[in-house]
């Protein structure tokens, strides 16, 4: 699998860290994984290493990085609905 290294401005990194703090406060695991993986790739980790750390596929990490580059951090992945009716 291909490895990517990219850098973002210090302000953008602060935005990612702020979003991460908010996601942690709300206890939302998927956005936390997404934001931590973006920070790890920014710090030079490979897709494979990040995928192992978060127990996801390398293609998922690559999709998250692509999503961050194309759409920004505001469009974090969301949980898919289970199609179960609410209680």
C-alpha positions as CSV (number, residue, x, y, z in Angstrom):
1,X,0.0,0.0,0.0
2,X,1.2,3.5,-0.7
3,X,2.5,5.7,2.0
4,X,1.6,9.4,2.1
5,X,3.2,12.3,4.1
6,X,1.5,15.7,4.2
7,X,1.8,18.7,6.4
8,X,-0.8,21.2,7.4
9,X,-0.5,24.6,8.8
10,X,-0.1,25.0,12.6
11,X,-3.6,26.7,12.6
12,X,-5.2,23.7,10.8
13,X,-3.5,21.3,13.3
14,X,-5.0,23.4,16.2
15,X,-8.4,23.0,14.5
16,X,-8.0,19.3,14.3
17,X,-6.9,19.1,18.0
18,X,-9.9,21.3,19.0
19,X,-12.3,19.0,17.1
20,X,-10.7,16.0,18.8
21,X,-11.2,17.6,22.2
22,X,-14.9,18.1,21.4
23,X,-15.3,14.6,20.1
24,X,-13.8,13.2,23.3
25,X,-16.1,15.3,25.4
26,X,-19.1,13.9,23.6
27,X,-17.7,10.4,23.6
28,X,-17.9,9.8,19.9
29,X,-15.5,7.1,19.0
30,X,-15.6,7.2,15.2
31,X,-14.6,10.9,14.9
32,X,-12.0,10.4,17.6
33,X,-10.4,7.6,15.5
34,X,-10.7,9.7,12.3
35,X,-9.0,12.7,13.9
36,X,-6.3,10.7,15.7
37,X,-5.5,8.9,12.4
38,X,-5.2,12.2,10.6
39,X,-2.8,13.5,13.2
40,X,-0.8,10.2,13.1
41,X,-0.4,10.4,9.3
42,X,0.6,14.1,9.6
43,X,3.3,13.0,12.1
44,X,4.7,10.5,9.5
45,X,3.0,7.2,10.5
46,X,2.2,4.9,7.6
47,X,-1.3,3.9,6.7
48,X,-0.5,0.3,7.8
49,X,0.7,1.4,11.3
50,X,-2.3,3.6,11.8
51,X,-4.7,0.8,10.6
52,X,-3.2,-1.6,13.1
53,X,-3.4,0.9,15.9
54,X,-7.1,1.6,15.3
55,X,-8.1,-1.9,14.1
56,X,-9.3,-0.7,10.7
57,X,-8.3,-1.5,7.2
58,X,-5.6,0.5,5.4
59,X,-8.1,1.6,2.8
60,X,-10.2,3.1,5.6
61,X,-7.2,5.2,6.7
62,X,-6.5,6.2,3.1
63,X,-10.2,7.2,2.7
64,X,-10.0,9.3,5.9
65,X,-6.9,11.1,4.7
66,X,-8.5,11.7,1.3
67,X,-11.7,13.0,3.1
68,X,-9.6,15.3,5.2
69,X,-7.7,16.7,2.2
70,X,-10.7,17.1,0.0
71,X,-13.5,18.1,2.4
72,X,-11.7,19.3,5.5
73,X,-12.1,18.1,9.1
74,X,-15.6,19.2,9.5
75,X,-16.9,16.2,7.5
76,X,-15.9,13.5,9.9
77,X,-17.3,10.1,9.3
78,X,-20.5,9.2,11.0
79,X,-21.9,6.0,12.4
80,X,-24.1,4.2,9.8
81,X,-27.7,3.8,11.0
82,X,-28.6,0.3,12.1
83,X,-32.1,0.5,10.6
84,X,-33.5,-0.6,14.0
85,X,-36.5,1.3,15.2
86,X,-35.8,3.4,18.3
87,X,-37.0,2.0,21.7
